[in-house]
């Protein structure tokens, strides 16, 4: 990823892009004008070399993708641009996915110059795409957090395999993968041991699976799910409270003796 100093430069470049193109309220800009914005974004913000690394009008099976980012003969992601005046839609997404699927490019950025939606194309049957992040650069309060996401697309980061890192990060917390972990033998055995220690009950796998199914399917208010504490933790907390209460009681019973008065030498005859 970007070093702290380069991250600051990246944030500055992102703010400059916003100030130059978006703060002017160009609501009716057409697609050709928006491409001029994206040219600046890809080179000045993300750091790619014009012409050499930013391939425009990239032919894919008789049609053309707006951009393909290619560094050292490797195509890293494609960029599909729509007019600034358009809202990004499912139709635009399908077009973008088709470009990537037909050319074997795994990553795609769909943008209208202010909204940036980044996708991982999954070469399954049928072809799917998973949204990795979506940002709106008109949001002044989120520029730094957006920079945390967009930095994965920066030239220096991409050359350090940042897109693979980004995918691993997303996969690690994907609900389906978390669900698979919940049903794993290791987690089930851990749950059984914790229940045995705290409640003295021996649970069968089927009963635990039913509870997990209910947790995943039914709508539970997260605020009603309290962090689990083992029986040992409960005993420790109870003991701490008991000791604290005893200390409080003992302190309240201490009587402070009055200071004895001492006569001054001059008062002694």
C-alpha positions in Angstrom: 0.0 0.0 0.0 1.0 3.7 -0.1 3.4 5.0 2.5 2.1 7.7 4.8 3.9 10.4 2.9 2.6 9.2 -0.5 -0.8 8.7 1.0 -0.9 12.4 1.9 0.1 13.3 -1.7 -2.6 11.0 -2.9 -5.3 12.7 -0.8 -4.1 16.1 -2.0 -4.3 15.0 -5.6 -7.9 13.7 -4.9 -8.9 17.0 -3.4 -7.4 18.9 -6.4 -9.4 16.7 -8.8 -12.6 17.4 -6.8 -11.9 21.1 -6.7 -11.1 21.3 -10.4 -14.0 19.3 -11.8 -16.7 18.7 -9.2 -16.9 21.9 -7.2 -17.8 23.8 -10.4 -21.2 22.0 -10.5 -20.8 20.8 -14.0 -24.2 18.9 -14.0 -24.7 18.8 -17.8 -21.3 17.5 -18.9 -21.5 14.9 -21.7 -19.5 11.7 -22.0 -16.7 13.1 -24.0 -16.2 15.9 -21.5 -16.4 13.4 -18.6 -13.6 11.4 -20.3 -11.4 14.4 -20.0 -12.0 14.3 -16.3 -11.2 10.6 -16.1 -8.0 11.2 -18.1 -6.9 13.5 -15.3 -8.1 11.1 -12.6 -6.2 8.2 -14.0 -2.9 10.1 -14.6 -2.9 12.9 -11.9 -4.6 11.0 -9.1 -3.8 7.3 -9.7 -0.4 7.9 -11.2 -0.6 6.0 -14.5 1.3 7.2 -17.6 -0.9 8.5 -20.4 -0.8 6.5 -23.7 1.7 4.0 -22.4 -0.4 2.7 -19.5 -3.8 4.2 -20.0 -5.2 2.5 -23.1 -8.1 4.3 -24.6 -10.9 2.9 -26.8 -9.7 -0.6 -26.1 -11.2 -3.0 -28.7 -13.0 -6.0 -27.3 -14.8 -8.3 -29.7 -15.8 -5.6 -32.2 -16.7 -3.0 -29.5 -14.7 -0.7 -27.4 -14.1 -0.3 -23.7 -13.3 3.3 -22.7 -10.0 2.4 -20.9 -7.8 -0.5 -19.9 -5.1 0.1 -17.4 -2.1 -1.9 -18.6 1.3 -1.8 -16.9 4.3 -3.8 -18.0 2.2 -5.8 -20.4 -0.3 -6.8 -17.7 -3.9 -5.6 -17.9 -5.0 -4.8 -14.3 -8.5 -3.3 -14.7 -10.8 -1.7 -17.2 -12.6 1.6 -16.8 -16.0 2.3 -18.3 -17.1 6.0 -18.3 -20.6 7.4 -18.5 -21.6 11.1 -18.7 -21.4 13.1 -15.5 -25.1 13.9 -16.0 -26.0 10.2 -15.8 -26.7 8.1 -12.8 -24.8 4.8 -12.9 -27.3 2.0 -13.6 -27.6 -1.8 -13.9 -27.4 -1.5 -17.6 -24.1 0.3 -17.4 -22.8 -2.4 -15.0 -23.9 -5.3 -17.3 -22.0 -3.6 -20.2 -18.9 -3.2 -18.1 -19.0 -6.8 -16.9 -19.4 -8.0 -20.5 -16.3 -6.1 -21.5 -14.3 -7.7 -18.7 -15.7 -11.2 -19.2 -15.0 -11.2 -22.9 -11.4 -10.0 -22.4 -10.6 -12.0 -19.2 -10.1 -8.9 -17.1 -11.0 -9.5 -13.5 -11.4 -5.9 -12.2 -13.7 -3.1 -13.5 -14.2 0.5 -12.5 -17.5 2.1 -13.5 -17.7 5.9 -13.2 -19.4 9.1 -14.2 -16.5 11.2 -12.9 -18.0 11.7 -9.4 -19.3 8.3 -8.5 -16.8 5.4 -8.7 -18.0 1.8 -8.4 -15.3 -0.8 -8.3 -16.1 -4.5 -9.1 -14.5 -7.9 -9.1 -15.7 -10.0 -12.0 -16.2 -13.6 -11.1 -15.8 -16.1 -13.9 -18.5 -18.4 -12.8 -21.5 -19.8 -14.7 -23.2 -17.4 -15.2 -20.7 -14.6 -14.9 -21.1 -12.5 -11.8 -19.6 -9.4 -10.3 -19.2 -8.4 -6.7 -19.1 -4.7 -5.8 -16.0 -4.0 -3.7 -16.6 -0.3 -3.0 -18.7 2.6 -4.1 -17.8 6.3 -3.5 -19.2 9.7 -4.2 -16.6 12.3 -4.4 -19.2 15.1 -3.8 -19.2 14.0 -0.2 -16.6 16.4 1.4 -16.6 14.7 4.8 -15.5 11.3 3.4 -12.5 12.2 1.2 -10.0 10.6 3.6 -12.0 7.4 4.0 -12.5 7.3 0.2 -8.7 7.7 -0.3 -8.3 4.5 1.9 -10.3 2.6 -0.7 -9.1 4.3 -3.9 -5.4 3.8 -3.0 -5.7 0.2 -3.9 -6.0 1.4 -7.6 -3.0 3.6 -7.4 -0.2 2.6 -9.8 2.4 2.0 -7.0 -0.1 -0.1 -5.0 -1.2 -2.1 -8.0 2.4 -3.0 -8.8 2.6 -4.4 -5.2 -0.3 -6.7 -5.8 -2.8 -4.5 -4.0 -5.8 -5.8 -5.9 -5.1 -9.3 -4.7 -4.8 -7.9 -1.1 -8.1 -6.1 -1.6 -9.8 -9.3 -2.7 -8.5 -11.3 0.2 -9.6 -8.6 2.6 -13.1 -8.6 1.1 -13.3 -12.4 1.0 -12.2 -12.7 4.6 -15.3 -10.9 5.9 -17.9 -11.9 3.3 -21.0 -13.2 5.0 -20.9 -16.6 3.1 -17.4 -17.2 4.3 -18.2 -16.2 7.8 -21.2 -18.5 7.7 -18.9 -21.4 6.5 -16.6 -20.7 9.5 -19.6 -20.8 11.9 -20.5 -24.3 10.6 -16.9 -25.6 10.7 -16.0 -28.4 13.0 -13.5 -26.3 15.0 -16.1 -23.6 15.8 -18.9 -26.1 16.6 -16.5 -27.9 19.0 -15.6 -24.6 20.6 -19.2 -23.7 21.1 -20.0 -27.1 22.6 -17.1 -26.7 25.1 -18.2 -23.2 26.1 -21.8 -24.3 26.7 -20.6 -27.3 28.7 -18.4 -25.1 30.9 -21.0 -22.4 31.5 -24.3 -24.3 31.6 -23.2 -27.9 32.3 -25.1 -29.1 29.2 -23.9 -31.4 26.5 -25.3 -30.2 23.1 -25.5 -32.3 19.9 -24.4 -30.9 16.6 -27.9 -30.9 15.1 -29.2 -28.6 17.9 -26.3 -26.2 17.4 -26.9 -26.2 13.6 -30.6 -25.3 14.2 -29.6 -22.4 16.4 -27.1 -21.1 13.9 -29.7 -21.4 11.2 -32.2 -19.4 13.2 -29.5 -16.7 13.9 -28.7 -16.4 10.2 -32.3 -16.5 8.9 -34.3 -14.7 11.5 -34.0 -11.0 12.2 -32.5 -10.5 15.6 -31.8 -7.1 16.9 -28.0 -6.9 17.3 -28.4 -4.9 20.5 -30.1 -8.0 22.1 -27.0 -10.2 21.5 -24.6 -9.6 24.4 -20.9 -10.6 24.3 -20.4 -14.1 25.7 -18.7 -14.6 29.0 -17.6 -18.0 30.2 -18.5 -19.3 33.7 -14.9 -18.5 34.8 -15.3 -14.9 33.7 -18.6 -14.6 35.5 -17.1 -16.0 38.7 -14.1 -13.5 38.4 -16.4 -10.6 37.8 -18.6 -11.6 40.7 -15.6 -12.0 43.0 -14.3 -8.5 41.9 -17.7 -7.0 42.7 -17.8 -8.7 46.1 -14.3 -7.6 47.0 -15.1 -4.0 45.9 -18.2 -4.0 48.1 -16.2 -5.3 51.1 -13.6 -2.6 50.7 -16.3 0.0 50.4 -18.0 -1.3 53.6 -14.7 -1.4 55.5 -13.8 2.1 54.5 -17.2 3.5 55.6 -16.6 1.9 59.1 -13.3 3.5 59.7 -13.5 6.3 62.3 -10.9 9.0 62.1 -9.6 9.8 65.5 -9.5 13.5 66.4 -6.0 15.1 66.6 -4.7 15.5 70.1 -4.1 19.2 71.1 -0.6 20.0 72.1 0.1 22.9 74.2 2.9 25.2 73.2 6.0 25.4 75.4 5.1 29.0 76.3 1.9 27.8 77.9 3.7 25.4 80.3 4.5 27.0 83.6 
